[in-house]
Structures are given as C-alpha cells and as structure tokens.
Amino acid sequence: MHFSNRNRFIVEAVVEKMRREMQVQAFKNTRGILAAEDVPEWVNNSGADWVKKLRQPMASPSGC
C-alpha cells in the first residue's frame, strides 16, 4: 500500500508539472496575437478602471 501511495504521488506531480508546462507553452504561442487595434478598450482604459466597471452592479432589465 505504501508503494501505491508513492506511485500516486509521483503520477500526480508529473501530471501537474506537465499541465504547467503546457500552459507556459500556450502563453508563449499566443503572445502578441492581438494588436492594439483589435482590442482598443484594453489600450484606452486602465486595468483598475476595467475592474471597477466589472464590479459595478448591473442594472436590472426592468430599470429598478
């Protein structure tokens, strides 16, 4: 039983490492894929303003 726990730990560690490596590779492959003119709202607004806008309560459809 001790041996199977060790194997499970190793497999989980390898899977996690592979997942991270795949994410890093995906980030590298897509870096620069969008130009500023593709998403002007990202260029013209600060990140802080964008977050504030997201956090504002949405108006209800009935106008209440």
N, C-alpha and C positions, 0 to 999 in steps of 0.2 A: 504494500500500500504506500509506503514511503516513496518508493521508486516512481509510482504513477503520479504522485503529487509533484515530484520534481519534474517529471516529463511535462505535466500540465503547465507548470510554471514556465518552463523553457519555451514551450509552444506559444503560450500567451505573450511572453516577452518578445519573441520573434515576430509574431503577428502584429503587435503594437509598433515595433520598430519598422516593419515593412509599411504599415499604414502611414506612419510619419514620413517615411522616405517618399512614398507615393504622393503625399500632399505637397512636400517640398518640390518635387519634380513638376507637379501640376502648376504650382505657383510660378516656377521658372518658365514653363512652357507658355503660360498665358500673360506673363509680364509684358506690359506695353501694348496689349491687344486693342485697347480702346484709346482713341485720340481725344484730346480735349474737346474738339467739336462734336464728338459722339455723345458726350455727357456734359453739356455746358453747366447744368445745375450743380455738378460736383466741383467745377472750377470756380464758379462765381459765388459760391456760398462756403462759409467756413464749416468745418466739421461740427463745431459747437452749435451753430445755428441749425444745422440739419438735425441734430439730436433733439434740440429744443422743439423743433417743429414736429418731430415724431412723437414726442411726449405730450403734446397738446391734446386735450380731449377732442374727439371727433364730434362734430355737430350731428345731431340726430336728423334723420330724413324728414321728420315732421316739423323741424325747426324749433323744437323745445330746448 
